[in-house]
Amino acid sequence: MSRRRQAVKRPLVEDSKFHSTLVSRLVSTVMDCGKKSLAQRIVYSAFDEIAGKNPNANPLEILQRAVDNVRPRLEVKARRVGGATYQVPLEVPGDRQLSLAMRWLVDLADARKGIPMREALAAEILDAYQGQGNAIRKRDEVHKMAQANKAFAHFRW
């Protein structure tokens, strides 16, 4: 354990276009090498694509539902007990659920080769909204791993 004090959690500012902290968090996740304006352009154009494919739905609600669908409830953590390492299933804290969901959406959109990032991000968000796609598969994989190791749940502390 670290002997330093706990880091102070800073409040997240809302983005300028949608006035949503969820969108600003998505922009921060997409951002690479400090290029925030490029990340904002990617996210906002992905929202335009989502609005184009679903004209009567709000892109913010689609993003919220997609993130809720991708959030993992359980995950496994390695615990070392008596010389053996066990994969112990643990409940995921709310902030980490959101972080993992965002990271999975962005990373799996980035893994789609041959199409621009804005289109890939829009497609990944729409897939997650509909309950399918790579991010949902990743969540199910994490849940399956936790389910398979629930015999070691008594090692959590």
Steps between C-alpha positions, in 0.01 A plus 500: 500500500610850431585713799407817320170672544204420276485707182225762493234426239454814291153580366458445127400804297213483253577519130409819319263358236282249686556619861558142611775358720459163324594655165799681652614169648467336158705783347769447764504127424530559125768766547854396405816702568303792644319582172166589653359693205558200273333269753202737523472504121501119492236465773271774366515365143427150638193651669400655167526156338290347779239774453504435125434128545237555773334834415229483768731396788726718713872408461560573871237246604646246257847552650364470856316177418803359315729572796246345739488187282881468493564564875644192671342408834768247602867454417785278618809619684808296570551428871809322628416262784760263642721483192211451256335769293121490479270693270252638753169644373421846639220750445616795293464850655277740305777731382709210375195355320468823305875518431514142370189546285639816339843346449355187340278703265789720386762224476275265306395783269869575442557131421258519206739550213424651163244758614546843660490521879178706503315233302651219707405673827146563378467136389634370832264723701202392289597133533528535879165684506338204325666251737745349255850568371852458630459706820204287611701187421788636712263564793355150469851356495587681825175384660561142385849508654356625831230233490754226433710609800221556751634208705782734608263779609583430866853640437369855450591751769 
